[in-house]
């Protein structure tokens, strides 16, 4: 009778181990399923952005060669150059202003990975 008791004890121990391992494998499988779902969501977002990028690249603007200014009136060429330099300076000042504004909002204690 004691050998049967030992058999049943080992039987239930092994059944418990098998059920426990199946539960653990279930948790691991669910975790992997959730991670694959999240990765699939990110891939779909990137695919949308890639399609938008491809469409933008197809509609690429054509660049025209600048006019030959060797024979042009020097006064008009200098006026155009000054106007281009003013636009360039305005763009630089706007970039500086945006950078300063973003640095004022910067919090070094903030983490983007939470």
Residue pairs with C-beta under 8 A, 6 or more apart in sequence:
69 77
